[in-house]
Amino acid sequence: MIRFLFLLIIAAIVLALAFFQFKSIPLGKKMTVAGGGLAAAAVGITLQSGFAWYLTILAIVAVSLAAAMVYMKFDEREELEKKREAEERKERRQAEVKKLAQKAEPQKIATTASTENKIDIEKAPPMEPERIAEPETISVRETVEERETVPASRTTMQPEKIQVRETIKVPDDEEMPKEPYGMQSIQPVGKER
């Protein structure tokens, strides 16, 4: 009985998390996953006391497999719906393009008919393609202008004087005091210098 109580507590927590936490996932998918897991757990608890352990595990796997199949059916249905909507949009676009082409076609026929009346194609001399002249070269005249003279006081500024500290002379090795002999000079046994 306590197992069922724990199962109900966990089921309430899992369903609440699935419902409120994962808002971007459709409700059917969320509840299929959460419900499938809880159903597998309930079957496992029910069969645990009366059957062998491997039969309980087999039942849990079977319920999980059934939940996975239901989830895949939801997913497959969504994919088919997306494909159908994409095909409908494609057909609408093609229909719109055909309508625009049909509207433009009568205008094109009218303009070609009026030009045929003015010029007899068979009697007209053959047209030669237009020759393109070589491109012009653009030249820019380079001139050097005199530079404006600016007084030196405006252009250069004197840097501030930097004070240099005196350095302390470091005595040579001979002038340095030797380390006193004491416990600091003793090294532990086994460590080499």
C-alpha positions in Angstrom: 0.0 0.0 0.0 2.9 2.4 0.8 4.3 1.6 -2.6 1.1 2.9 -4.3 1.2 6.0 -2.1 4.7 6.7 -3.2 3.7 6.0 -6.9 0.8 8.5 -6.6 3.1 11.2 -5.1 5.7 10.7 -7.8 2.9 10.6 -10.5 1.5 13.9 -9.3 5.0 15.5 -9.4 5.9 14.1 -12.8 2.6 15.1 -14.4 2.7 18.6 -13.0 6.3 19.1 -14.2 5.4 17.7 -17.6 2.4 20.0 -17.9 3.9 23.3 -16.7 7.6 23.0 -17.5 7.7 21.9 -21.1 5.4 24.3 -22.8 7.0 24.1 -26.3 6.2 20.4 -26.6 2.6 19.5 -27.6 0.4 18.2 -24.8 -0.2 14.8 -26.4 3.5 14.1 -26.6 4.1 15.3 -23.0 1.4 13.2 -21.5 2.3 10.1 -23.6 5.9 10.2 -22.2 4.9 10.9 -18.7 1.9 8.6 -18.7 3.9 5.8 -20.3 6.6 6.0 -17.7 4.1 6.1 -14.8 2.2 3.2 -16.3 5.4 1.1 -16.6 6.2 1.9 -12.9 2.6 1.0 -11.8 2.8 -2.3 -13.7 6.2 -3.0 -12.1 4.9 -2.3 -8.6 1.8 -4.5 -9.2 3.7 -7.5 -10.6 6.7 -7.2 -8.2 5.1 -9.2 -5.3 3.5 -12.0 -7.3 5.8 -12.8 -10.1 9.5 -13.5 -10.8 11.8 -10.5 -11.2 12.4 -11.2 -15.0 8.6 -11.2 -15.7 8.2 -7.9 -13.9 11.0 -6.4 -16.0 9.5 -7.9 -19.1 6.2 -6.3 -18.3 7.8 -2.9 -17.7 9.6 -3.1 -21.1 6.4 -4.1 -22.8 4.5 -1.1 -21.4 7.4 1.2 -22.2 7.4 -0.1 -25.8 3.7 0.5 -26.1 4.1 4.1 -24.9 7.0 4.6 -27.4 4.8 3.3 -30.2 2.0 5.8 -29.2 4.6 8.6 -29.1 5.9 7.7 -32.6 2.3 7.7 -34.0 1.9 11.3 -32.6 5.2 12.3 -34.2 4.4 10.6 -37.5 1.0 12.4 -37.6 2.7 15.7 -37.0 5.2 15.1 -39.8 2.4 14.2 -42.3 0.5 17.3 -41.3 3.6 19.5 -41.9 4.2 17.9 -45.3 0.6 18.4 -46.3 0.7 22.1 -45.3 3.9 22.6 -47.2 2.4 21.0 -50.3 -0.7 23.2 -50.0 1.5 26.3 -49.7 3.5 25.2 -52.8 0.3 24.7 -54.8 -1.1 28.1 -53.8 2.2 29.8 -54.8 2.1 28.0 -58.2 -1.6 29.0 -58.7 -0.7 32.6 -57.9 2.2 32.6 -60.4 -0.1 31.1 -63.1 -2.7 33.9 -62.5 0.0 36.6 -62.7 1.4 35.0 -65.9 -2.1 34.9 -67.5 -2.7 38.5 -66.6 0.6 39.5 -68.2 0.1 37.4 -71.3 -2.8 39.4 -72.8 -0.8 42.6 -72.5 2.2 40.9 -74.2 0.0 39.6 -77.1 -1.5 43.1 -77.5 1.9 44.8 -77.7 3.3 42.2 -80.2 0.2 42.5 -82.4 0.5 46.3 -82.7 4.2 46.0 -83.6 3.5 43.4 -86.3 1.0 45.8 -88.0 3.6 48.5 -88.2 6.6 46.5 -89.5 6.4 43.7 -92.0 8.9 41.1 -90.7 9.5 39.4 -94.0 10.2 42.7 -95.8 12.4 44.3 -93.2 16.1 44.1 -93.7 18.0 41.8 -91.4 19.1 43.6 -88.3 22.7 43.6 -87.3 23.6 43.4 -83.6 24.6 46.7 -82.1 28.3 47.2 -81.7 29.5 48.5 -78.4 32.2 51.2 -78.6 35.2 50.9 -76.4 34.7 52.4 -73.0 36.0 55.9 -72.3 39.0 56.4 -70.1 38.6 58.9 -67.4 41.7 60.7 -66.4 42.1 62.8 -63.3 44.5 65.7 -63.3 46.9 65.4 -60.5 47.9 68.7 -58.9 50.0 69.3 -55.8 48.8 72.2 -53.7 51.0 74.0 -51.3 50.7 73.0 -47.8 49.5 75.4 -45.2 52.1 76.3 -42.7 51.2 76.0 -39.1 53.1 77.6 -36.3 55.3 75.2 -34.4 53.6 76.0 -31.1 50.3 74.5 -32.4 51.7 71.4 -33.9 54.2 70.1 -31.4 53.9 70.0 -27.7 56.8 69.4 -25.4 56.4 66.3 -23.2 56.5 66.8 -19.5 59.7 66.1 -17.8 59.9 62.7 -16.3 61.6 62.2 -13.0 63.9 59.2 -12.8 64.4 57.7 -9.4 67.8 56.9 -8.3 68.7 53.3 -8.4 70.1 51.4 -5.5 73.4 49.8 -6.0 73.2 46.1 -5.4 76.4 44.8 -3.7 78.4 42.1 -5.4 78.4 38.5 -4.3 81.5 39.0 -2.2 80.0 41.9 -0.3 76.7 39.9 0.4 76.7 38.3 3.9 77.0 34.5 3.9 74.1 32.5 5.1 74.5 31.5 8.7 75.0 27.9 9.5 72.0 26.5 11.3 69.0 24.3 11.0 68.1 25.9 7.6 71.1 24.4 5.9 70.2 20.8 6.8 68.3 19.0 4.0 66.1 15.9 4.6 67.7 12.6 3.9 67.1 11.2 0.4 66.6 14.6 -1.3 69.4 15.8 -3.4 70.2 19.3 -4.3 
